[in-house]
Amino acid sequence: MLPNPDSLTKVSFPSEQKRIRQFLIKQNLLLSEIVSNNTHTILDLQSILQKYQQEGKPIIDPLISDSPSQESHAFKVKLKPTQEIPKVICKSKYFRVTIELKAKPGVEILRTDRIALSVSLYSAERVPQKILYTMQGKSIFRGDNTAIMAYDLVESRHLAHFKLQISEVSSHYVGGCVNLVFDAKQSLASRGIFIKPLVIKDLRIRAKEIKRQE
């Protein structure tokens, strides 16, 4: 319990008065810092909320986007790999991913539509944490962590190409695996078209490539 300010005048020893004043100063600084931090947090949250209210966009969490209710409400288009992505990857080697755009019937995607994609890595915890760096503080990705999806005249579909290397083994994280997320900038939202992210769950990254037994 903090001392009553009036009680300071009743303290007869100067040393005791000094000690109480120092204590009050420290408590005041601590409380001021807490109030300041909370104020900044509230302002940040209000700014984010205002942004999404103004843009009329739903707040999309790529790691829970498999929810049927969320998909039926928001997503008319999804990202899909053109080939199966391996669930075990060697951290010292690059791998390639080509992603196409798959639209629901009746949804019009123009040939001129260009969509910015990015890739992120998340832990496989109950509350996933975004992984930005290796244990040595280096970037978790090498290669292309962004790409532009555009209409391919030869393939007659929208495609984006990634060449990636994940620079940390997944055994350093909870569960020994990670989630790889390819996310699209919702540039078609003005036409009511929201794009479902591509989530590769339970991906394992090993230090060395496993040799196949012949």
N, C-alpha and C positions, 0 to 999 in steps of 0.2 A: 504494500500500500504506500502511495506517495505521501510525504509529509505535508501537513497543512502549512501554506506559506506564512500564516500568522505565527506559527510556532517558531519560526526562525528568530523572531525578535525575543523570544523567551529563552533561547539558548545563550548561556552566559559565556561559553568558551569560544573564542574566535576560531580555533582549529576545528571545532565541531560545526560551526556555521559554514566554514569554508568547505568542509567535506559534504555537507548537505547541498550547498549550492552547486558543487561539481557534479553531484549525483543528479540533481534536477536538470542541469545543462545537458548531460549525457542522455537522460530520458527524453528530453525535448527534441534533441537531434534525432534519436532513434524513431520517435513517433512521427516526426516531420518527414523522415525518409520513407516510412511505411505509407503515409498518406500520399506522398508524391508518387511512389511506385503504383499504388492503387489507382490514382488519378490517371496516370499514363495508360494503364491497362484498360480502364473504362473508356477512355477516349479512343484507343485503338479498336476496341470491340464495337463502339458506336460507329466508327468510320467504316469498318467492314460491313456492318449491318446496313448502313445507309447506302453503301455502294451497291449491294445486291438488291436492295429495295428499289433503287433508282433504275437499275438495269433490268429488273424483272426476271433475274436469273435464279434458278434454284441453286442452293449450295450443294455441290456434288462432291462426295467423298469417294475417290476411285476405288478404295478398298472395301466399300460396302455397296458398290454399284451393281452387284449381282442380285440384289434384292428385287423380286418380281414387281413389288409395288412401286419402287423407285423407277424401274425401267419403263413400266407402262405409263408412268406419269411424265417422265422427262425425256427418255431417249427414243429417237426415231431412227437413228443411225448408230452403228457401232464400228469400232476398229477390230480387225480380224487378221491374224497372220496368214500369209499365203501358204506357208508350210509349217509343220509341227516344230515347235521350239523345244530343244532338248531340256530336260529337267536337271541335268548334271553338266556343269560347264567348268573348264579349266581356267583358272585366273590368269594364266600367262599367255592365253591365246584369245585372239579376236573371234567373234562370231557375228554372223549377219542375220538381220531380221528384216523382212519385207512385209509391210502392212497395207491392207486394202480397206476400202470403205464399203460397208454393206448397209444398204438402206432398206427400210420397210417398204412394202408395196404402196405406191401412191406418193412417196416422198421424192421430190425432184431435186437432184444434185446436178448443178450446172457444170459443164466442162471447164468453165473459167474459174470455178471455185478452187481456191488454194487454201490449205489448212496447215497451220503451224502445229507440229507435234513435239513433245518433249518426253524424255524417259527419266524415271526416278526409281530409287531403290528404298524399300521399307523393310523393317524388321517384321518377324512373324509373330510378334507378341499380341496379346488380347487388345492392347491399345498400341497399334503400330507406330514406330518412330521412324522418321525419314532419315536415311543414312546418306550423308554427304561426303564423309572422309573415311579413309582407312585408319587403322590403329596407329599409323605413323604420321597422320595428319595430311596425307595426300588426297587428291580428288578420288572418289570411289570409282569414277568412270574414266576410261580413255576412249578416244574415238569420237563418234557422233552422238552427242546426247540431245541434239535437236535435229529436226528435219522438216522439210516442206512437202506436204502431200499435194500432188498435182495429177491432172488427168494424163494417163499414158495412152497415146494414140495407137500404139502397137497392141497393148493389152486390153484397150477399151475399158479402162477402169481407173479410179484414183488410187495411186500407189505412193508409198513413202519408204525409203531405204535407210536402214541403220547399220553401221559397222561399229561394234562395241567390244569393250573389254572391261570386266569387273575386276577391280584390283585388290580384292580382299576375299579370303576364304569365309564361307558362311558359318563355319564352326565357331567363329568368334561371337556369334549372335544367338539369342534365345531360340531354342528349338533346332539349331543347326541348319536353318534354311532362311531364305529371304523371299520377298515378293517384288517382282519387277513390274513396273507400271508404265504403260505408254498412254499418255494423256494428250488430248487435243484441245487447243485453244478454241473456245466456243464462238468462233467467228460467224457461224451460221444462225446464231440464236435470234438475230433480228428477223429471221424468216420462220421462227418457231421450231428450228431444228437443233436438237442437242445431241452430242456425240458421246456414246458410251465408251469409257476408257477400256483398254485391253490390260488385263491383270494376269500375269503369270505367277501363280502361287507356288509356294514350297520349292523354290529354285535352290539348288545346292551348287556351291562353288568350291572346287577342290584345288589344292596346291599343284597337283600333278594330274595329268591325263591318265585315266585307267586304260591299260592296254587290254585289247580283246584277246581272249584265249582262242587259239586256232584249234 
